Amino acid sequence: MNAGFARRTFLRTSAGGLAAVSAVSWTAEAPVAWAAGEGSASDDPYEQAVRDARMEWTALPRDPRLAPHLGNGRLVVRAVAAPGGRGVRLLVGGPGTRSAQSPAGALELLPLGTPTAVRYVLDLWDAELTGRITTTRGAFAFSALVDRHSPTLLLRARAEGGERLSLTTPPPEGPGLPLHTVNREHGDRHLLAASPATATGVGEATLHELLATGTDAAVTRHRAWWHAFHRRGHVSLPERTLQRFHRAQMYTLAAVTDPGPERLADAPALLGPSRHLGIGPVATALEQGRSPAHEYLAGALPGVGSKAGRTEDPVRASGALALWEAHRYTNDPRIVRDLLRPALAGVVGYFSGFLMEGVDGRLHLPVTHSPGQADASDCTHDLSLLRWAVTTLVTVTRRLREKDHRLAHWEDLAARLTQCHTDTSGVMVGAGVRVARSCAQPSHLTWLLPLRQAPHPDADPALARRSLQHWAGMREAWHAGSYATAAAMAAALGDAPLALELLRHLTGATGDGEDVLAPNSLYRHAVSPRAAAPFPAGQALLELLVGVEGDAVQVFPAVPDAWPDVLVAGLLAPGGHVVDAERSAGRTRWVRVGAAEGRPFTLRHGVDGDPQVWTSRPGETVPHRRVAARPAGPGAALVHPAPGTTVIVLRPGDDPDLTVRQVAAPR
């Protein structure tokens, strides 16, 4: 356990208490606003849920991987202990990539006295870190935030008693990021603005102007953005530990997701179901009209395996997976026409030149590397990605109804590509290479997640479950990322008990090992903030609540029995359908689905008996007109709403409260 830090405070604090409050003037208000607001509570259920998920520390860690984090997608700041524990060091850098940490500059906030008591709160609602430190000379308090709309760190601090503060820029340890900093002192108060020297359009003159004219407008706009962000979705669970984890995931999603179109490969799949695609790189790529470049193909050399180096596979590196996920949730044809199809065509065209026809008439892959496992010919990892790429390419080409002379060639590749190798335990790593030991990265299960395919077109459905169970039965080499990935795979298969077991391990198990999350809700084994975010676990949680398979909208497809009461609002199902629903006493009580395009769809609502189906017009929150719906099996209906209307399914004779609120949690 980290010295001075109560393990899992970020998940187990009670509601109310240290909630930070928005004041009229950020510059003038006391930095520790929560001290004056002790015990205050908002009536807004969104704010209640997000503030309840705040994170608290009684000592800052020295390791950045365990530290509080602030960010806006381009700029990330982490707060660690200054050398000797004398004060606070703020590391200012980027979110990094999955494989590397970006260089960081540093700022230090140091008192004259020696700290004797400290308390830090990361308030997710305002995206602001606040601290109060008592010293042998007095005390000081500070607040810090990363402006949502510019690459700027804002810091205010105030000394009390006989304490005095110094704000310094120490030499970086290793490669550092040069910073522009402007500091204004007003007696015992400090107001500082800092930005990377490499940031476009933000120099010292801009920072001087910001402090001279006041930071209140910037802070107000910053807070307004975050409040609107948090209100786009709501998940209320009786298991408050996992509800708080969900809110922490949403905060981190906005803090570390880089919107640059060059980051398509890093776009989290969680952006879709949480209804936050607008902050990701797909939205930026569409806005800028850019197609992904194909430089990523240069590092992939089938036939030499790991001797080519541990480069990212071409399908992932192209951003095709992120583009397909965004298309599934939006049905935006521009994604397919302008971005996805060019990326897939480049990948398939490159790989098709390495395929070899065997005596069986099938097309085979030479030796490639299954990440984290071994070299193998007919590597399941690469076969799965290639099969997904070529079948998706055929699908989107047909959907666009554009003539392409390459279509017949792609169809032939899809039909003749060899099946993956299997044994009694499930899918193998490749030809002659079985999964015989524990491994942290299940690259042989790529077909299950993120591709959401069967192992091969003729596979028995039981093969997927057997393959996951075999890997999940050997956990000796697992880290927290393995548990998160396994939870997402279990949720994709509808295995609620296994998914819940793995999520509880991540968020509730004690200890400081790499198989549980750090106090900041991130992985301990990853270096960069982006790589350390356990987004697959957040995806697993949402997938238990709103299904993502096929064209049907599935509500509560695999809710654990331990959650008899659940309320969700604003979650996104494939096809662009916005889902609100409530589960009460273990049964679905009502479902509300926003039908953006007005096309018919199957709604697996799960309401018992002979439910009533109503529609409401845009802006209405209550049922307006009862409509006929064709049954589509138990707990399902085929509906054909008008564009922009909302479909509401109710129990017969029930008049439920359809507003967003918190469900009760057991004491």
QUIGILIN-V483502 format. One record per residue. RES is the residue in one small letter. SS is DSSP state (A for helix, B for strand, O for the rest). PSI is psi as a letter, one per 40 degrees, with the letter a starting at -180 (NA if undefined). OMEGA is omega in whole degrees, 0 to 359 (none if undefined). Layout:
res: (RES RES)
ss: (SS SS)
psi: (PSI PSI)
omega: (OMEGA OMEGA)
This chain:
res: (m n a g f a r r t f l r t s a g g l a a v s a v s w t a e a p v a w a a g e g s a s d d p y e q a v r d a r m e w t a l p r d p r l a p h l g n g r l v v r a v a a p g g r g v r l l v g g p g t r s a q s p a g a l e l l p l g t p t a v r y v l d l w d a e l t g r i t t t r g a f a f s a l v d r h s p t l l l r a r a e g g e r l s l t t p p p e g p g l p l h t v n r e h g d r h l l a a s p a t a t g v g e a t l h e l l a t g t d a a v t r h r a w w h a f h r r g h v s l p e r t l q r f h r a q m y t l a a v t d p g p e r l a d a p a l l g p s r h l g i g p v a t a l e q g r s p a h e y l a g a l p g v g s k a g r t e d p v r a s g a l a l w e a h r y t n d p r i v r d l l r p a l a g v v g y f s g f l m e g v d g r l h l p v t h s p g q a d a s d c t h d l s l l r w a v t t l v t v t r r l r e k d h r l a h w e d l a a r l t q c h t d t s g v m v g a g v r v a r s c a q p s h l t w l l p l r q a p h p d a d p a l a r r s l q h w a g m r e a w h a g s y a t a a a m a a a l g d a p l a l e l l r h l t g a t g d g e d v l a p n s l y r h a v s p r a a a p f p a g q a l l e l l v g v e g d a v q v f p a v p d a w p d v l v a g l l a p g g h v v d a e r s a g r t r w v r v g a a e g r p f t l r h g v d g d p q v w t s r p g e t v p h r r v a a r p a g p g a a l v h p a p g t t v i v l r p g d d p d l t v r q v a a p r)
ss: (O O O O O O O O A A A A O O O O O O O O O O O O O O O O O O O O A A A A O O O O O O O O A A A A A A A A O O B B B O O O O O O A A A O B B B B O O O O B B B B B B O A A A O B B B B B B B O O O O O O O O O O O B B B B B B B O O O B B B B B B B B B O O O O B B B B B B B B O O B B B B B B B B B O O O O O O B B B B B B B B B O O O B B B B O O O O O O O O O O B B B B B B B B O O B B B B B B B B O O O O O O O A A A A A A A A A A O O A A A A A A A A A A A A A A A O O O B B B B O O A A A A A A A A A A A A A A A A A O O O O A A A A A A O O O A A A A O O O A A A O A A A A A A A A O O O O O O A A A A A O O O O O A A A A O O O O O A A A A O O A A A A A A A A A A A O O A A A A A A A A A A A A A A A A A A A A O O O B B O O O O O B B O O O B B B O O O B B B O O O A A A A A A A A A A A A A A A A A A A A A O O O O O O A A A A A A A A A A B O O O O B B O O B B O O B O O B O O O O O O O O O A A A O O O O O O O O O O O O O O O A A A A A A A A A A A A O O O O O O O A A A A A A A A A A A A A O O O A A A A A A A A A A A A A O O O O O O O O O O O O O B O O O O O O A A A A B O A A A A A A A A A A A B O O O O O O B B B O O O O O O O O O O B B B B B B B B O O O B B B B B B B B O O B B B B B B B B O O O O O O B B B B O O O O O O O B B B B B O O O O O O O O B B B O O B B O O O O B B B B O O O O O O B B B B B O O O O O O O O O O O O O O O O O)
psi: (h h h e h h h f d e e e i i i a b f h i i h i d h d d d i h d g d e d d e h e i i i e h d d d d d d d d e i i i i e h h i d h d e e i i i i i e d d h h h h h i h i h e f d a h h h h h a i e a a d e i h i i h i i i h h h i d i h h d h i h i h h h d d e f h h i i h h h i e e b i i i i i i i h h d e i g h h h h i i h i i b e i i i h h i g i h i h a h i h i i h i h h h h g b e i i h i h i i h e e h h e h a d d d d d d d d d e i e d d d d d d d d d d d d d d d e e i h h h i d g d d d d d d d d d d d d d d d d e h h e h d e f d d e h h d e d c d e f f d e e i d d d d d d d e f h i i i f d e d d e h g h e e b e e e i g i i i d d d d e e d d d d d d d d d e d f h d d d d d d d d d d d d d d d d d d d d e e i h h i e e e i h i h a h i h h h e c i i i i f h d d d d d d d d d d d d d d d d d d d d e f h h h e e d d d d d d d d d e h i i i i i a d e a h i d a h e h i g e i h i d h g d e e d d d h e d f i i d i d e i h d d d d d d d d d d d e e g e d e i a d d d d d d d d d d d d d e e g d d d d d d d d d d d e e i i i f i e e i i i e e e i i d e i d i d d d e h f d d d d d d d d d d d h i e h a e i h h h f d f h i d e g d h i h i h e i h i i e e h h h i i h h h f e i h d i h h h h g d e e i i i h h g d e h i a g i h h i i i i h e i e i i d h h i h h h i f i h f i i h i g i i h e i h h h h i i h e i g i h e i h i h i i h i NA)
omega: (178 181 174 182 178 185 176 176 183 180 191 177 179 180 179 174 191 182 177 181 177 181 181 183 179 181 187 185 179 182 181 183 182 179 179 183 181 176 180 181 179 175 181 183 176 180 179 184 183 179 178 181 179 179 184 177 169 171 177 178 173 183 180 181 181 193 170 182 173 179 176 180 178 183 178 178 177 184 178 178 174 179 182 180 186 184 186 173 178 179 187 180 179 180 180 177 180 185 184 177 178 178 182 168 185 171 179 176 189 174 175 183 178 180 177 177 182 176 181 178 171 181 184 182 178 183 186 177 182 179 174 184 174 182 177 179 185 179 170 180 180 170 180 174 172 183 182 190 178 180 187 171 175 182 173 182 180 178 181 180 180 182 175 184 170 176 186 174 184 175 181 174 186 180 182 180 179 184 164 179 175 184 176 179 176 183 181 182 174 173 187 172 181 179 176 180 180 183 181 173 179 177 182 180 179 180 176 181 179 181 180 182 178 183 188 181 180 181 178 179 177 181 180 179 182 179 178 178 182 181 180 180 182 175 178 184 174 177 189 177 181 174 179 176 178 180 177 177 180 178 181 178 180 184 188 180 180 182 181 182 177 181 180 182 183 184 181 176 180 180 183 184 179 178 180 179 183 179 185 185 179 179 179 179 177 182 183 179 183 171 178 175 184 179 182 182 185 184 185 182 177 180 182 176 184 177 178 184 183 180 176 179 186 182 178 184 180 185 185 181 179 179 180 178 179 179 179 185 184 187 180 183 180 180 181 187 190 187 189 184 176 180 180 180 178 181 183 179 179 186 183 179 181 182 181 178 179 179 178 181 180 177 186 177 171 185 171 184 172 189 178 184 185 170 179 168 187 181 183 180 184 175 181 180 180 178 179 184 185 178 177 178 177 182 184 178 177 182 179 179 176 179 178 184 181 187 180 178 179 179 178 177 182 183 188 181 185 177 177 182 181 170 185 180 181 182 181 177 180 181 177 182 180 177 188 181 180 176 184 187 183 184 177 178 180 179 180 178 17 190 178 177 168 178 172 190 184 187 172 179 180 181 180 180 180 180 178 181 180 179 183 178 179 189 185 183 185 166 184 179 177 179 180 180 179 178 179 178 178 178 179 178 180 180 184 181 180 179 181 177 183 177 179 177 181 192 185 182 179 179 182 181 181 180 175 181 175 180 179 179 180 175 174 189 182 184 185 179 181 180 185 183 183 185 177 178 176 177 179 182 181 183 173 186 178 184 184 183 174 183 181 172 185 182 182 184 185 180 178 178 180 179 180 180 180 172 177 177 174 175 186 173 176 185 178 181 178 189 167 180 177 173 183 180 176 180 176 182 179 180 176 184 175 182 188 190 180 178 178 177 177 180 175 188 178 179 184 171 180 188 175 179 181 171 174 182 179 179 179 180 180 178 183 186 178 182 176 178 181 177 179 183 180 177 182 179 173 183 180 184 173 180 176 180 180 178 180 179 184 170 179 177 181 177 188 173 185 182 177 180 177 172 182 176 179 180 none)
